Amino acid sequence: MESMIKTGGFQIPKTLSEALQFAAKQAEQIEVQQKQLSILKPKVALFDKVMDVDEKIDIGQTAKILGLPFGRNTLFRKLKEKGVFFKNRNTLNVDILS
């Protein structure tokens, strides 16, 4: 317990091998995070553009803007399935945005 308090719960590597393993794990975590960020960047950019628009756009226009191979009904159904819209109401589920 005392060592956890001194080190903040961080186990200091005692050998070169432990240090290299730790560094490799950290590098792997960084790669995973960078991959996740690269996937999210275009989505965040689109979301920012949509939120900056003064006018509202309907779900059909949204499907066209996104270049989706389906129309508004399919997009609406998929968004409901993902929980973006409430299943029994045609309103946005703001809880998933926070």
Backbone torsions as a table, in degrees:
resi	resn	phi	psi	omega
1	MET	NA	-42.9	-179.4
2	GLU	-62.0	-41.2	180.0
3	SER	-67.4	-33.0	177.3
4	MET	-65.6	-36.9	179.3
5	ILE	-68.0	-42.4	-179.1
6	LYS	-67.6	-39.2	-175.3
7	THR	-99.2	-1.9	-178.0
8	GLY	70.8	26.3	-179.4
9	GLY	83.9	-0.2	-178.8
10	PHE	-89.0	125.9	178.6
11	GLN	-87.3	114.3	-179.6
12	ILE	-76.2	125.8	178.5
13	PRO	-60.1	138.1	-177.5
14	LYS	-100.9	-17.4	-179.1
15	THR	-129.1	164.7	177.1
16	LEU	-61.4	-40.6	179.6
17	SER	-60.7	-45.7	177.7
18	GLU	-62.0	-41.3	-180.0
19	ALA	-64.6	-41.1	178.8
20	LEU	-67.2	-40.6	177.6
21	GLN	-63.2	-42.4	178.4
22	PHE	-61.7	-45.2	179.8
23	ALA	-63.3	-40.0	179.1
24	ALA	-64.7	-41.5	178.1
25	LYS	-64.0	-41.4	178.4
26	GLN	-64.5	-41.8	178.8
27	ALA	-62.4	-40.2	178.7
28	GLU	-64.2	-42.9	178.5
29	GLN	-63.2	-40.2	179.0
30	ILE	-64.0	-41.7	178.4
31	GLU	-61.7	-42.9	179.0
32	VAL	-63.0	-44.9	-179.9
33	GLN	-64.3	-39.7	179.0
34	GLN	-66.0	-37.7	177.3
35	LYS	-63.9	-43.7	178.6
36	GLN	-62.7	-41.5	179.1
37	LEU	-64.6	-40.2	-179.6
38	SER	-65.7	-30.6	176.5
39	ILE	-72.4	-38.1	-175.2
40	LEU	-81.5	-25.2	-175.1
41	LYS	-54.0	-49.8	180.0
42	PRO	-64.9	-32.8	179.4
43	LYS	-68.5	-41.1	178.6
44	VAL	-65.8	-41.6	179.4
45	ALA	-61.7	-43.7	178.1
46	LEU	-63.7	-44.8	179.8
47	PHE	-59.5	-43.7	178.7
48	ASP	-61.1	-42.1	178.7
49	LYS	-63.1	-44.4	-179.1
50	VAL	-63.4	-41.9	-177.6
51	MET	-71.1	-23.7	179.8
52	ASP	-81.8	-14.1	-178.8
53	VAL	-71.7	130.4	179.8
54	ASP	-72.8	-32.4	-179.6
55	GLU	-92.6	157.6	174.9
56	LYS	-90.1	149.7	175.1
57	ILE	-120.0	146.0	-178.4
58	ASP	-83.2	171.9	-173.7
59	ILE	-65.0	-32.0	177.0
60	GLY	-65.9	-43.4	176.8
61	GLN	-64.5	-37.2	178.7
62	THR	-61.2	-44.0	178.5
63	ALA	-60.4	-41.0	178.9
64	LYS	-66.7	-44.9	-179.4
65	ILE	-60.1	-40.8	-179.5
66	LEU	-76.2	-9.5	180.0
67	GLY	66.9	36.2	-176.8
68	LEU	-77.7	149.1	-179.5
69	PRO	-81.9	15.5	179.1
70	PHE	-143.4	169.8	-174.4
71	GLY	-97.4	-163.4	-171.9
72	ARG	-66.0	-38.4	-177.6
73	ASN	-64.1	-44.4	179.3
74	THR	-67.3	-42.1	178.4
75	LEU	-61.1	-45.3	-179.6
76	PHE	-60.9	-44.6	179.2
77	ARG	-61.4	-44.4	-179.3
78	LYS	-64.4	-39.4	178.8
79	LEU	-66.5	-35.4	175.7
80	LYS	-66.4	-41.9	179.8
81	GLU	-62.7	-34.7	-179.6
82	LYS	-82.2	-7.9	178.8
83	GLY	89.0	8.8	178.4
84	VAL	-69.9	-39.1	173.1
85	PHE	-110.8	149.3	175.4
86	PHE	-64.3	144.3	-177.2
87	LYS	-66.2	-37.4	-175.8
88	ASN	-97.6	-4.6	179.7
89	ARG	-134.7	153.9	178.3
90	ASN	-93.7	46.8	179.0
91	THR	-120.7	151.9	-177.6
92	LEU	-68.6	136.3	175.6
93	ASN	-89.9	91.9	-174.9
94	VAL	-68.6	-16.9	179.5
95	ASP	-61.8	-32.1	-178.6
96	ILE	-77.3	-14.0	179.8
97	LEU	-83.9	-14.2	-177.8
98	SER	-103.8	NA	NA
